[in-house]
């Protein structure tokens, strides 16, 4: 009997909650289809907000709290445990770039993704940590692809031009070029729950309210490698559905466009 091909997504981001605001629906959707999901998180977000509502967190406690929130969110999505790189929040731009790139490359070599997701050049918000992870993940990807058995693809988080304009985001043109449009409507409650899991962070709570809108029932990505023709219409996923299969064949959702372990669990910087 023919064995289905192994598929693996590796998402590479700077902070706990980056994976959720950008791609939680996509990660959940594919985890439920049997895709192996891994997330690299470069920092523990120790310079972030100190709680929401009436909750106040001591600065010294924040890294452990944000790591726990990250682990809980990834469990919710059906992803593997996070790959933490142990860099400091808001200091990635001053970290040794070659060392950071090698750390990301080791994660790629360990999990062998055929799809890598990361930030585009602007990092969506122009955050220096986001832009640095874009550069490191892109450089690591191009080294990794020369040794990969199956040719991998690199995707940047993207959004339609009108959405970027609505929020006055100054994005690189690639981040407004939509190669893939994934309908996450069926799993959006999980994304919202994931954002609310990050109770330490005000921006995550604000995004949970914003994303309740139907406008945010999709997640978008630009295929940075190999580059596609600009005339191609957005695909509805990273892989075509197998012949004869549709969304009704997927495992039921609880509450999606048309259709080496020590390394992985511990910081390695």
Secondary structure, DSSP 4 states (H G I P E B T S, - for coil): -PPPPP-EEEEEESSTTHHHHHHHHHHHHHHHTT-EEEEEEEE--TTS---STT----HHHHHHHHHHHHHHHHHHHTPPPPEEEEEPTT-GGGS-HHHHHHHHHHHHHHH--SEEEE--TTTTT--HHHHHHHHHHHHHHHHHTTT-SS--EEEEEE--HHHHHHTT----GGGG--SEEEE-GGGHHHHHHHHHH-TT-HHHHHHHHHTTSGGGSEEEEEEEETTPPTTSPPBSSSSPPPTT--GGGSPPP-------HHHHHS---
